[in-house]
């Protein structure tokens, strides 16, 4: 079984890998499974105007 259980995308603070590319690459490499993991540092996610561009649901 060919898997990767620790993939970060552009939605994680430590990656710029577009989600669509992750999926396309996994298909191209004939991967059986992938697991997308994200890290979220709220401090670094503000835009140039100091606005947090995501809705936080707790």
C-alpha positions in Angstrom: 0.0 0.0 0.0 1.5 3.3 -1.1 0.4 6.1 1.3 1.4 9.5 2.8 -0.3 10.3 6.0 1.3 13.7 6.6 0.7 16.1 3.7 0.5 19.9 4.2 -1.2 22.2 1.7 -1.4 26.0 1.2 -3.9 26.1 4.0 -1.2 25.3 6.5 1.2 28.0 7.7 4.2 25.9 6.8 3.4 25.0 3.1 2.6 26.6 -0.2 1.5 23.3 -1.9 -1.9 23.9 -3.5 -4.5 21.3 -2.5 -5.5 20.6 -6.1 -1.8 19.8 -6.9 -1.6 17.5 -3.9 -4.5 15.5 -5.2 -3.2 15.5 -8.8 0.2 14.4 -7.7 -1.2 11.6 -5.5 -3.2 10.3 -8.5 -0.2 10.6 -10.8 1.9 8.6 -8.3 -0.8 6.0 -7.9 -1.0 6.5 -4.2 -3.6 4.5 -2.4 -4.3 7.0 0.4 -3.2 10.4 1.5 -4.0 12.3 4.7 -4.0 16.1 4.6 -2.7 17.7 7.8 -2.7 21.4 8.6 -1.0 23.6 11.1 -2.7 26.9 11.8 -0.9 29.8 13.4 -3.5 32.6 13.8 -0.9 35.3 14.2 0.5 34.8 10.7 -2.8 34.6 8.9 -3.8 38.3 9.0 -3.8 40.1 5.6 -2.0 43.4 4.9 -4.9 45.3 6.5 -4.7 43.3 9.7 -7.9 41.4 8.9 -8.2 37.7 9.7 -9.6 36.4 6.4 -11.1 33.1 7.7 -14.1 32.3 9.7 -13.3 30.6 13.0 -15.7 27.8 14.1 -15.3 26.4 17.5 
